[in-house]
Amino acid sequence: MSSQARVSRQIIIQPTGEKPRKDRPMVHYKDRAELKDSVARAARTVWPGNARISVEITGHWSACTGRIFVNNRDAASFAPIVPRTAPETEAFDFGGQAS
């Protein structure tokens, strides 16, 4: 059983070569596998007709950043939204721990 706390974050999805999407889906995760699954579910709203969506996490999984591949094509990047009012330390504390 994992001792990690479940984290909920809004993410920005930016299709390759385009502006970031206006919708900001929520992802919920407590480990790398759950993050990948949650981002893939969020990507289904952007690419509903495609059968194969995969997610690659860049850096440590708790940072919630990576790439989305649709039918093996690099389709988008994703990153968490960090409120401007958040303390600077929180911008780098993506593990769900209180600052």
C-alpha positions, -999 to +999 in steps of 0.1 A: +000+000+000+014+034-010+019+061+017+017+089-009-012+113-005-036+116-035-029+148-054-054+167-075-041+192-100-054+212-129-033+207-160-027+227-192-026+206-224-007+223-252-010+205-286+023+205-305+026+237-326-006+253-312-016+275-283-025+259-250-061+246-248-085+268-228-100+238-209-081+229-178-088+192-169-082+179-134-059+149-128-059+129-096-030+107-087-008+093-060+019+076-081+034+075-116+009+049-130-021+068-117-008+101-132-003+085-166-039+070-165-054+103-153-037+123-181-047+098-207-083+101-196-081+139-198-066+136-233-096+115-244-117+147-242-093+163-267-088+133-290-120+112-285-119+092-317-083+080-314-078+045-301-043+048-288-033+075-263-001+071-243+016+094-218+053+099-211+062+116-178+092+139-180+113+144-149+100+131-115+063+120-117+052+143-089+061+173-111+031+164-133+048+173-166+052+153-198+041+145-233+010+130-248+012+107-278-018+100-300-014+070-323+023+071-317+025+107-328+039+134-304+006+153-300+009+176-270+027+185-238+011+189-203+020+207-172+003+216-139-013+250-132+004+267-103-016+297-090+002+330-092-007+335-055+010+303-045+042+308-025+073+303-047+082+271-029+049+256-038+056+261-075+082+233-071+065+212-045+044+190-068+043+160-045+012+172-026+031+180+006+022+212+024+048+239+023 
